[in-house]
Amino acid sequence: MFNGEKINATEGRAVLHVATRAKRDQKIIVDGKDVVPDVWEVLDKIKDFSDKVRSGEWRGVTGKPIKNVVAVGIGGSFLGPLFVHTALRTELTAGAAAETRRLRFLANVDPIDVARALDQLDREETMVVIISKTFTTAETMLNARTLRTWLTKKLGEGAVAKHMVAVSTNVELVKAFGIDPQNIFGFWDWVGGRYSVCSAVGMLPLSLQYGFDIMEQFLLGANDIDNHFATAPFDSNLPVILGLLSVWNVSFLGYPCRAILPYCQALSKLAPHIQQVSMESNGKGVDINGKNLPFDSGEMDFGEPGTNGQHSFYQLIHQGRVVPCDFIGIVRSQQSVYLKGEIVSNHDELMCNFFAQADALAYGKSAVELRAESVPDHLIPHRSFTGNRPSLSIMLPELSAYQVGQILSLYEHRVAVQGFIWGLNSFDQWGVELGKVLASKVRQKMHETRTDNRKINSADAFNLSTQTMINRYLEGKDVMKYPEPRDVFPGDLLKPKE
Ligand SMILES: O=P(O)(O)OC[C@H]1O[C@H](O)[C@H](O)[C@@H](O)[C@@H]1O
């Protein structure tokens, strides 16, 4: 991976997200060329651009400074940046740097997400960053067209140059969309979408919100774990140890789930991000050579911050199925509350739970202990805990941009280790294609039926259940035939004043 070899064999690509956070003086070679200067050319451009926007030198088309950013993207062009943004919002330095600025994300093609992303935003003070590696993803492109209309309807066509920028590897399509080539922030096909948060995908919107200097700390944290992964002996190499533990739990003990349980609200979007990193990478049916795997690969990830999860699904984890858990705790919290009269601070209280849960899973509670507590015999089976349930705990000294970069890199490399051991390609994602193709067919038929004012029939060649479902959907619409497009935004309906 680090040598720039094309280990993503099915797409003929190198896998070098580590280059996106390389230090200026590192050398990383792809096809005989050092790519680190290219990485820094884009990072320097991001610094320059974000400084201009944040200082108010860059203004919107009506002369107002830009205060809000809407980042439009989905999958890897959304989850990583959302994770980092959520992690930094309440960190004191980052929070102060963001002042009154707002960063929103628009991922889903659902118009409800449009309404929520745009709620309360003044177009004159808003910049839209379209993030798409391919610039062909259907959801992102419709959302990009939607926001272009939202801007130009009120501010005129000139708004695009001042209020829309893009992050993509596909410069030609971005230009065709109408975005000024100067306002394109590039990256490369050797950065996988789900591994792209350290490229312009994350660095541009997050630098606009927090400033480049803070985001550079995030890159340094990721780079620190990259170096550790590349150089530390296996018996003290964190991604290797974590990856081996996962393979042991999944393939040897037969526990295919993993719960990611940060005792830190700022890490509430870690699990959704790692779901993509892990499940899109290692959820494969064949090995690197295309042969059926003789075992189930991948793990099913889910998670919620502690202590919320304790009051929800921990019941199953303690007494039902065995689910290996990752507990993540922080020594010094981003925020502090300590009330008079309480015996511990609020963060200590949170961490007491962090320590308690791992113990409860490991040691459980036996019938003997329950009897000693005078629990009635008939309740003893219900109140017993088997113990011997695996978990691991990671504790970080604090959670600032640097540690956020460390956690990101730790999980990315752990997933790669698992994929290497399972012998599969962790860097392609052919499994997402079929649904996209079928959605295109449905889109075409939906257009035809609603234009021709007719229902789906057997000639449309859907299976009977899909045909029935689509027709039931069409019956429920106010009008079958399409009304004239109105360019009305859900946000407009929510906020008629603007
Ligand atoms: O960045 P984009 O090209 O728009 O891709 C966004 C997402 O789309 C696909 O469905 C892939 O499965 C993801 O890996 C990718 O992150």
The ligand as a Gaussian input file, in Angstrom:
#p B3LYP/6-31G(d) Opt

LIG

0 1
 O      -17.743000      10.838000      -4.368000
 P      -18.701000      10.168000      -5.285000
 O      -18.048000       9.796000      -6.601000
 O      -19.931000      11.003000      -5.503000
 O      -19.136000       8.802000      -4.630000
 C      -19.905000       8.731000      -3.459000
 C      -20.081000       7.286000      -3.021000
 O      -20.770000       6.602000      -4.042000
 C      -20.694000       5.211000      -4.228000
 O      -21.944000       4.629000      -4.103000
 C      -19.634000       4.439000      -3.510000
 O      -20.125000       3.206000      -3.062000
 C      -19.011000       5.166000      -2.361000
 O      -17.775000       4.551000      -2.070000
 C      -18.771000       6.610000      -2.687000
 O      -18.134000       7.228000      -1.580000

